[in-house]
Amino acid sequence: MTLPRFTIDVSHTFGSGKNTGIERVVRNLCREIPGILAHRGFEPPKIATHFQGRFIEIDRTLEDRLKLLGAWEKNAQEFVPSWIQAGPKWIAGMSGSRKLRKWMEPQASHLGIYKLPHHLFRWSTLSHSVLRGKTIEPGASELIVLPDAYWTRRDIWKTVQSHRRAGALIATIVYDLIPLTHPQYVGSKRSDKFKNYLDQVIRYSDTIVAISRTVAEDVRNYIANQSDQAGVCRDVRSFVLGAELSIPSTESKHQAVRPIVASLFDAAYKNPPYLMVASFDPRKNHTQALDAFDLLWKLQPELNLCFAGRSGSMCGELMKRIENHPKFEKGLWVFHDLSDIELHYAYERCSGVLLPSIVEGFGLPIVESLWHGRKTFASDTPIHREVGGKHCEYFRLHDAESLADCIKNWEFVRRDQTPESHGILRSERFKPTTWNQSASQLTDIVLDAWESRGKGARAKAA
């Protein structure tokens, strides 16, 4: 078998300040796959981004520039010099408009008024890389892995098609079909855009790799229901996502954790927060978690709840409720921009982890929580059962009292623990898939697809 040359596209994640599920998956796969390929005798993969009809290899210079763009997007108000922000802040203050303030003083992971200069800087950066000859030319020995959020990068598919026509094998990771199966949580426009994305995936992929068996079955059903079956991808497989966050050294870990995070999740603190790691999105169901704690705070006002995730486009009412809550920043905490190090720090020390999601493609916080040995409360849904098995405590969806009762029972257990062990499960310790194992599974799948295509071509020639 001719060894393929791997290209991994990271167009959305690299240069993004986001740190939600997809971005963590992409970064971990990019960290692990090069070593796996080297061990098997392959050339190092090319890590690429897409720009104006071409894939561009990300070298160290471009990576540094994209990290700068990522820091800008992660928190524009920390990145942009204060003297530049003075004008927009003055305008926002004079207007009194909430919408204008959101634009002039953007929250973490939103660019607001700084979107145009951010895009101009990105365009200039990538144009310079093209001039330096970093374009990846189409070829028959290419194996292109597409693991990113391509409903945000719709211009990529013409480029994918040109590489596929040149003989490249295209392997696309699909995370879920939620915008189609549950359009009420994204809106009709985003649902239509997602359908367009998925139609490109099934037409221009040689193999589709889902992040769970549940999602793989959803993709197969979607393909089976297409009126035009000509040219659709029929090779749909699945792999298991990894769980562990990268663990920094003790010294660097404490240096990189902000004081507010360190004090809130102090190991000696009697009531470290219960943690929910999720974007503020209606399907993530923060409302049930908050309803449950409203019940709990009546009996145990000392309890703490922490939401960690970027704000989405349909969370206005939820954010108003949080900001106006009497417990806000007194027992109810919100972080929109936790780093991997801070997330690891919070997981290590929280009282437990909550996953009240209505629908998921995988539920990465389940395995991250269990990997840290934390007590994990998950809504009783098929995908949570697939991922968490017997290791989670399940509560009824949309039933605040059910979740509150689970936490009350756990609090009785926690009272007998030392502060340093709050939230830790000692028995039947969960052994999740590591990111190295996950990346190995993905590598096996795409190489098998490559070999199968070669066998098919040889059979036709015979």
Protein Blocks (a to p, Z undefined) as FASTA:
>chain_A
ZZddddddfklmnopabfcfklmmmmmmmmmmmmmmmmnopacddddddeehiacdddfk
lmmmmmmmmmmmmommlmpcfklmmmmmmmmmmnopaklmmmmmccehiakjmlmmmmmm
mmmmmmmmmmnopaccddfkbccddfbdfklmmmlmmmmmmmmmnopacddddfbjklmm
mmmlnojklmmmmmmmmmmmmmmccbdcdfbfklmmmmmmmmmmpmblghpafbdcdddd
dfbdcdddfklmmmmpcfklmmmmgfklmbbcddddddddfklommmmmmmmmmmmmmmm
mbccdddddddfklmmmmmmmmmpmkgoplpacdfkbcfklmmmmmmmmgbdcdfbfbdf
kopmlmmmmmnopacdddddfklmmmnmmmbccddehilklmmmmmmmmmmmmmmpcfkl
goiafbhpacdddfklmmmmmmmmmmmmmmmmmmmmmmmmZZ
